Every structure is written in structure tokens, then in C-alpha cells.
């Protein structure tokens, strides 16, 4: 294996880790957003909604970016 292949495999491994982490954050954002329904005041609902949507955006962005890198790295490795 040459240095370029090793770097590609490292990028692939990091992207797979980021994909899993992004999924976890996305899933946690869904839970926080659903928990918003059970809040008793408007301020708590808005806070939960803001936190949930922020987690959804961060997790979704991590997953999309990681999947883009995974596809690119897999096509270059083969």
C-alpha cells in the first residue's frame, strides 16, 4: 500500500465514524423535538423546539457530508 491509499482509508474510516455520530445526533434531535409536545409552558416548548431543530440540522449535515466523503473515497480505493 502506498501513502495515498493509506490516507484514503483513513478518510473513509473517519467519514464512517462521522456518519454514525451524525445519525446519533439526528436521532437525539428527533427525541428532543418529540419531547416538545410534553412541555407545559410555551417557553419550554420553544426551547425544546429550538434545541431539537439545531440537533437535527447538525446531525443531518454531518451525515450528508460524511456520506459524500464515503462515496468519493470508495470510488478512489477500488
Backbone torsions as a table, in degrees:
resi	resn	phi	psi	omega
1	UNK	NA	135.2	176.9
2	UNK	-92.7	175.4	-175.2
3	UNK	-62.5	-36.4	-178.9
4	UNK	-65.6	-41.3	178.5
5	UNK	-65.6	-39.1	178.9
6	UNK	-64.1	-42.4	178.4
7	UNK	-64.4	-38.4	177.9
8	UNK	-65.0	-40.9	178.4
9	UNK	-66.8	-35.1	176.4
10	UNK	-66.9	-41.4	176.8
11	UNK	-62.2	-41.4	179.4
12	UNK	-62.9	-44.3	179.9
13	UNK	-63.7	-43.9	178.4
14	UNK	-64.1	-38.5	179.0
15	UNK	-66.5	-37.1	178.0
16	UNK	-66.4	-38.8	176.9
17	UNK	-65.1	-44.1	178.8
18	UNK	-64.9	-33.1	177.4
19	UNK	-65.0	-45.2	178.7
20	UNK	-65.3	-42.0	178.6
21	UNK	-65.1	-41.1	177.3
22	UNK	-61.5	-39.8	177.7
23	UNK	-63.1	-42.6	179.2
24	UNK	-61.9	-45.6	-179.3
25	UNK	-65.3	-40.5	177.6
26	UNK	-61.3	-45.9	179.5
27	UNK	-62.7	-42.0	178.2
28	UNK	-64.4	-36.3	176.6
29	UNK	-63.7	-37.6	177.0
30	UNK	-64.6	-42.8	179.8
31	UNK	-62.8	-44.0	179.6
32	UNK	-64.7	-39.1	179.5
33	UNK	-66.5	-38.6	177.7
34	UNK	-69.3	-36.3	179.6
35	UNK	-64.7	-18.9	178.2
36	UNK	-57.9	-32.9	-178.0
37	UNK	-63.1	-31.5	-175.8
38	UNK	-90.1	4.4	176.3
39	UNK	-75.9	148.0	-175.1
40	UNK	-97.6	-17.8	178.5
41	UNK	-119.5	160.6	-179.1
42	UNK	-65.8	-38.5	-179.8
43	UNK	-63.6	-42.7	178.5
44	UNK	-66.0	-38.2	178.1
45	UNK	-63.8	-44.8	179.5
46	UNK	-66.1	-37.5	178.0
47	UNK	-65.4	-45.1	179.0
48	UNK	-65.4	-38.9	178.6
49	UNK	-64.3	-45.0	179.4
50	UNK	-63.4	-44.8	179.4
51	UNK	-65.0	-43.2	179.6
52	UNK	-63.1	-45.1	179.9
53	UNK	-67.3	-36.1	177.1
54	UNK	-63.0	-44.7	177.4
55	UNK	-64.7	-38.3	177.8
56	UNK	-62.1	-43.6	-179.3
57	UNK	-66.8	-44.1	-179.3
58	UNK	-65.4	-47.6	-179.8
59	UNK	-64.4	-42.8	178.0
60	UNK	-64.5	-40.6	177.7
61	UNK	-64.4	-41.3	177.8
62	UNK	-62.7	-42.4	-179.5
63	UNK	-66.3	-44.4	-179.3
64	UNK	-64.2	-44.2	-180.0
65	UNK	-64.8	-41.6	-179.9
66	UNK	-66.1	-41.3	179.9
67	UNK	-66.1	-34.0	176.1
68	UNK	-63.6	-44.3	179.5
69	UNK	-67.8	-38.8	179.4
70	UNK	-61.2	-47.3	179.4
71	UNK	-61.4	-42.7	-179.4
72	UNK	-65.8	-44.2	-178.3
73	UNK	-68.5	-39.6	-179.7
74	UNK	-66.8	-35.0	178.3
75	UNK	-71.7	-28.0	179.8
76	UNK	-83.8	-26.8	-179.6
77	UNK	-72.6	-41.6	-176.5
78	UNK	-74.7	NA	NA
